[in-house]
Amino acid sequence: MGQTLVSRLDRPCQTTLFWVILRHSKDPPVGRFGSMALPKRKHSNSRSGKRRSHNALKPKQLHACAKCGTMVVTHVICPNCGHYMGRTMVETA
């Protein structure tokens, strides 16, 4: 309680001093403020599996070409006749 206002302003607070030291140090940050976030507990196999359940490969969507009947991937010009969306896009020989 015996500190004056001037002596309090001359001395930086601990958190400011921490950031100044951290900024000018060559070592990687370690400690309360600078450490990397880490998981507290291991994720169970079922939780990992649930997360990965949408990563499975899905079969291609096929439809029959309106002009020649060949099975074609959706939203793609027919490689057999060049037909797409009711029009001939590519002339075939």
MDTraj code that builds the backbone (N, CA, C; nanometers):
import mdtraj as md
import numpy as np

residues = "MET GLY GLN THR LEU VAL SER ARG LEU ASP ARG PRO CYS GLN THR THR LEU PHE TRP VAL ILE LEU ARG HIS SER LYS ASP PRO PRO VAL GLY ARG PHE GLY SER MET ALA LEU PRO LYS ARG LYS HIS SER ASN SER ARG SER GLY LYS ARG ARG SER HIS ASN ALA LEU LYS PRO LYS GLN LEU HIS ALA CYS ALA LYS CYS GLY THR MET VAL VAL THR HIS VAL ILE CYS PRO ASN CYS GLY HIS TYR MET GLY ARG THR MET VAL GLU THR ALA".split()
xyz = np.array([
    [0.0816, -0.1204, 0.0000],
    [0.0000, 0.0000, 0.0000],
    [0.0852, 0.1256, 0.0000],
    [0.2158, 0.1107, 0.0263],
    [0.3010, 0.2267, 0.0362],
    [0.3518, 0.2749, -0.0998],
    [0.3058, 0.2128, -0.2136],
    [0.3537, 0.2531, -0.3458],
    [0.2868, 0.3831, -0.3893],
    [0.3631, 0.4627, -0.4560],
    [0.3056, 0.5857, -0.5122],
    [0.2655, 0.5578, -0.6561],
    [0.1917, 0.6514, -0.7118],
    [0.1448, 0.6372, -0.8493],
    [0.2626, 0.6334, -0.9466],
    [0.3651, 0.7091, -0.9215],
    [0.4808, 0.7161, -1.0104],
    [0.5558, 0.5830, -1.0117],
    [0.5764, 0.5207, -0.8967],
    [0.6499, 0.3945, -0.8933],
    [0.5710, 0.2817, -0.9590],
    [0.4375, 0.2868, -0.9561],
    [0.3554, 0.1859, -1.0219],
    [0.3642, 0.1990, -1.1736],
    [0.3741, 0.3220, -1.2252],
    [0.3818, 0.3430, -1.3690],
    [0.5197, 0.3122, -1.4240],
    [0.6234, 0.3245, -1.3437],
    [0.7587, 0.2955, -1.3891],
    [0.7790, 0.1465, -1.4137],
    [0.7093, 0.0618, -1.3413],
    [0.7259, -0.0820, -1.3480],
    [0.6118, -0.1420, -1.4315],
    [0.6402, -0.2127, -1.5440],
    [0.5317, -0.2711, -1.6241],
    [0.4676, -0.3892, -1.5517],
    [0.3414, -0.4161, -1.5842],
    [0.2729, -0.5292, -1.5212],
    [0.3288, -0.6611, -1.5752],
    [0.3003, -0.7715, -1.5094],
    [0.3599, -0.9007, -1.5436],
    [0.3169, -0.9505, -1.6811],
    [0.1906, -0.9304, -1.7170],
    [0.1457, -0.9795, -1.8478],
    [0.2113, -0.9024, -1.9610],
    [0.2276, -0.7710, -1.9456],
    [0.2953, -0.6925, -2.0482],
    [0.4393, -0.7373, -2.0614],
    [0.5039, -0.7598, -1.9508],
    [0.6419, -0.8055, -1.9501],
    [0.6532, -0.9424, -2.0175],
    [0.5558, -1.0302, -1.9941],
    [0.5544, -1.1625, -2.0569],
    [0.5508, -1.1500, -2.2087],
    [0.4626, -1.0647, -2.2617],
    [0.4495, -1.0503, -2.4063],
    [0.5722, -0.9860, -2.4683],
    [0.6360, -0.8957, -2.3971],
    [0.7587, -0.8338, -2.4479],
    [0.8696, -0.9382, -2.4569],
    [0.8851, -1.0204, -2.3550],
    [0.9863, -1.1254, -2.3556],
    [0.9545, -1.2284, -2.4641],
    [0.8284, -1.2651, -2.4769],
    [0.7868, -1.3633, -2.5764],
    [0.8163, -1.3139, -2.7172],
    [0.7928, -1.1875, -2.7425],
    [0.8111, -1.1308, -2.8747],
    [0.9584, -1.1300, -2.9150],
    [1.0478, -1.1062, -2.8203],
    [1.1889, -1.0923, -2.8518],
    [1.2696, -1.2196, -2.8284],
    [1.2048, -1.3282, -2.7846],
    [1.2793, -1.4516, -2.7605],
    [1.2870, -1.5329, -2.8885],
    [1.3922, -1.6126, -2.9015],
    [1.4105, -1.6959, -3.0199],
    [1.3533, -1.8355, -3.0008],
    [1.3228, -1.8729, -2.8786],
    [1.2681, -2.0049, -2.8497],
    [1.1186, -2.0064, -2.8801],
    [1.0613, -2.1229, -2.9154],
    [0.9175, -2.1299, -2.9384],
    [0.8410, -2.1034, -2.8093],
    [0.7223, -2.0464, -2.8198],
    [0.6461, -2.0145, -2.6993],
    [0.6009, -2.1390, -2.6243],
    [0.6216, -2.1381, -2.4946],
    [0.5808, -2.2483, -2.4078],
    [0.5239, -2.1855, -2.2824],
    [0.4200, -2.2458, -2.2291],
    [0.3665, -2.1942, -2.1044],
    [0.2179, -2.1686, -2.1123],
    [0.1706, -2.0852, -2.0237],
    [0.0283, -2.0629, -2.0072],
    [-0.0362, -1.9975, -2.1290],
    [0.0311, -1.9032, -2.1912],
    [-0.0303, -1.8293, -2.3014],
    [0.0119, -1.8804, -2.4382],
    [0.1308, -1.9347, -2.4503],
    [0.1826, -1.9629, -2.5819],
    [0.1759, -2.1061, -2.6274],
    [0.1365, -2.2006, -2.5446],
    [0.1408, -2.3401, -2.5859],
    [0.0251, -2.3717, -2.6808],
    [0.0465, -2.4735, -2.7618],
    [-0.0535, -2.5150, -2.8593],
    [-0.1679, -2.5894, -2.7907],
    [-0.2875, -2.5778, -2.8445],
    [-0.4031, -2.6471, -2.7868],
    [-0.3913, -2.7975, -2.8112],
    [-0.4182, -2.8762, -2.7100],
    [-0.4123, -3.0214, -2.7200],
    [-0.5409, -3.0814, -2.6651],
    [-0.5837, -3.1971, -2.7202],
    [-0.7051, -3.2595, -2.6690],
    [-0.6855, -3.3107, -2.5266],
    [-0.7906, -3.3018, -2.4477],
    [-0.7827, -3.3453, -2.3082],
    [-0.7937, -3.4973, -2.2974],
    [-0.8758, -3.5572, -2.3850],
    [-0.8957, -3.7008, -2.3811],
    [-0.8835, -3.7597, -2.5220],
    [-0.8564, -3.8903, -2.5272],
    [-0.8474, -3.9596, -2.6555],
    [-0.9872, -3.9763, -2.7148],
    [-1.0004, -3.9556, -2.8460],
    [-1.1277, -3.9824, -2.9120],
    [-1.1447, -4.1330, -2.9262],
    [-1.2604, -4.1833, -2.8928],
    [-1.2838, -4.3275, -2.9020],
    [-1.2922, -4.3692, -3.0489],
    [-1.2782, -4.5004, -3.0711],
    [-1.2858, -4.5529, -3.2078],
    [-1.4222, -4.5278, -3.2695],
    [-1.5267, -4.5373, -3.1901],
    [-1.6612, -4.5159, -3.2449],
    [-1.6815, -4.3699, -3.2846],
    [-1.6261, -4.2786, -3.2062],
    [-1.6397, -4.1363, -3.2393],
    [-1.5637, -4.1044, -3.3686],
    [-1.4437, -4.1616, -3.3817],
    [-1.3659, -4.1404, -3.5041],
    [-1.4390, -4.2003, -3.6236],
    [-1.4987, -4.3185, -3.6043],
    [-1.5734, -4.3834, -3.7120],
    [-1.6957, -4.3038, -3.7530],
    [-1.7649, -4.2452, -3.6551],
    [-1.8816, -4.1615, -3.6866],
    [-1.8409, -4.0407, -3.7691],
    [-1.7259, -3.9835, -3.7339],
    [-1.6789, -3.8661, -3.8074],
    [-1.6437, -3.9034, -3.9515],
    [-1.5861, -4.0243, -3.9682],
    [-1.5424, -4.0670, -4.1012],
    [-1.6520, -4.1351, -4.1825],
    [-1.7723, -4.1456, -4.1305],
    [-1.8784, -4.2194, -4.1988],
    [-1.9170, -4.1571, -4.3320],
    [-1.8909, -4.0287, -4.3504],
    [-1.9283, -3.9611, -4.4752],
    [-1.8143, -3.9583, -4.5753],
    [-1.6995, -4.0160, -4.5415],
    [-1.5844, -4.0143, -4.6306],
    [-1.5851, -4.1280, -4.7325],
    [-1.6800, -4.2196, -4.7238],
    [-1.6833, -4.3354, -4.8130],
    [-1.7110, -4.2906, -4.9561],
    [-1.6534, -4.3634, -5.0536],
    [-1.6792, -4.3338, -5.1940],
    [-1.8205, -4.3763, -5.2298],
    [-1.8882, -4.2921, -5.3037],
    [-2.0257, -4.3198, -5.3444],
    [-2.0272, -4.3537, -5.4935],
    [-2.1191, -4.4414, -5.5370],
    [-2.1225, -4.4768, -5.6795],
    [-2.1666, -4.3583, -5.7644],
    [-2.1177, -4.3543, -5.8895],
    [-2.1532, -4.2467, -5.9825],
    [-2.3012, -4.2548, -6.0172],
    [-2.3645, -4.1390, -6.0313],
    [-2.5040, -4.1328, -6.0729],
    [-2.5097, -4.1437, -6.2257],
    [-2.5773, -4.2451, -6.2742],
    [-2.5887, -4.2662, -6.4184],
    [-2.7323, -4.2492, -6.4629],
    [-2.7486, -4.2042, -6.5875],
    [-2.8814, -4.2002, -6.6471],
    [-2.8680, -4.2367, -6.7941],
    [-2.9798, -4.2761, -6.8556],
    [-2.9783, -4.3156, -6.9965],
    [-2.9857, -4.1912, -7.0840],
    [-2.9032, -4.1867, -7.1874],
    [-2.9051, -4.0750, -7.2821],
    [-3.0404, -4.0744, -7.3530],
    [-3.0975, -3.9568, -7.3688],
    [-3.2301, -3.9447, -7.4307],
    [-3.2286, -3.9802, -7.5792],
    [-3.1148, -3.9623, -7.6434],
    [-3.1074, -3.9847, -7.7877],
    [-3.0668, -4.1281, -7.8231],
    [-2.9591, -4.1790, -7.7581],
    [-2.9084, -4.3105, -7.7980],
    [-2.9284, -4.4181, -7.6903],
    [-2.9616, -4.3821, -7.5672],
    [-2.9882, -4.4789, -7.4619],
    [-2.8650, -4.5291, -7.3882],
    [-2.7474, -4.4751, -7.4195],
    [-2.6246, -4.5154, -7.3506],
    [-2.6275, -4.4620, -7.2073],
    [-2.5756, -4.5421, -7.1136],
    [-2.5683, -4.4954, -6.9754],
    [-2.4562, -4.3923, -6.9636],
    [-2.4928, -4.2725, -6.9134],
    [-2.3996, -4.1599, -6.9068],
    [-2.4035, -4.1021, -6.7663],
    [-2.2880, -4.0527, -6.7190],
    [-2.2822, -3.9819, -6.5913],
    [-2.3680, -3.8565, -6.6029],
    [-2.4391, -3.8193, -6.4973],
    [-2.5281, -3.7034, -6.5032],
    [-2.4492, -3.5749, -6.5262],
    [-2.5100, -3.4797, -6.5940],
    [-2.4552, -3.3476, -6.6250],
    [-2.3284, -3.3549, -6.7093],
    [-2.3212, -3.4562, -6.7969],
    [-2.2061, -3.4722, -6.8854],
    [-2.2588, -3.5007, -7.0257],
    [-2.1899, -3.4474, -7.1270],
    [-2.2270, -3.4740, -7.2657],
    [-2.2081, -3.6226, -7.2946],
    [-2.3000, -3.6806, -7.3678],
    [-2.2936, -3.8230, -7.4016],
    [-2.1713, -3.8473, -7.4903],
    [-2.0812, -3.9384, -7.4505],
    [-1.9620, -3.9628, -7.5328],
    [-1.9936, -4.0384, -7.6620],
    [-2.1110, -4.1025, -7.6674],
    [-2.1478, -4.1809, -7.7852],
    [-2.2046, -4.0939, -7.8964],
    [-2.2988, -4.0033, -7.8605],
    [-2.3652, -3.9237, -7.9651],
    [-2.3442, -3.7727, -7.9501],
    [-2.2874, -3.7254, -7.8395],
    [-2.2616, -3.5818, -7.8223],
    [-2.3849, -3.5027, -7.7828],
    [-2.4878, -3.5695, -7.7304],
    [-2.6147, -3.5060, -7.6958],
    [-2.6149, -3.4641, -7.5482],
    [-2.6717, -3.3463, -7.5195],
    [-2.6850, -3.3000, -7.3800],
    [-2.7969, -3.1981, -7.3708],
    [-2.8848, -3.2137, -7.2745],
    [-2.9955, -3.1197, -7.2463],
    [-3.0816, -3.0923, -7.3710],
    [-3.1099, -3.1992, -7.4469],
    [-3.1992, -3.1858, -7.5614],
    [-3.1341, -3.1289, -7.6858],
    [-3.0036, -3.1047, -7.6822],
    [-2.9333, -3.0493, -7.7985],
    [-2.8096, -3.1319, -7.8288],
    [-2.7645, -3.1248, -7.9538],
    [-2.6399, -3.1901, -7.9924],
    [-2.5287, -3.0893, -7.9676],
    [-2.4407, -3.1195, -7.8733],
    [-2.3325, -3.0277, -7.8380],
    [-2.2068, -3.0552, -7.9196],
    [-2.1776, -3.1830, -7.9458],
    [-2.0576, -3.2222, -8.0183],
    [-2.1001, -3.3044, -8.1384],
    [-2.0509, -3.2644, -8.2550],
    [-2.0798, -3.3416, -8.3758],
    [-1.9941, -3.4669, -8.3771],
    [-2.0569, -3.5820, -8.3945],
    [-1.9823, -3.7077, -8.4022],
    [-1.9839, -3.7581, -8.5449],
    [-1.8811, -3.8301, -8.5830],
    [-1.8694, -3.8785, -8.7210],
    [-1.9501, -4.0010, -8.7461],
])
top = md.Topology()
chain = top.add_chain()
for i, resn in enumerate(residues, 1):
    res = top.add_residue(resn, chain, resSeq=i)
    for name in ("N", "CA", "C"):
        top.add_atom(name, md.element.get_by_symbol(name[0]), res)
traj = md.Trajectory(xyz[None], top)
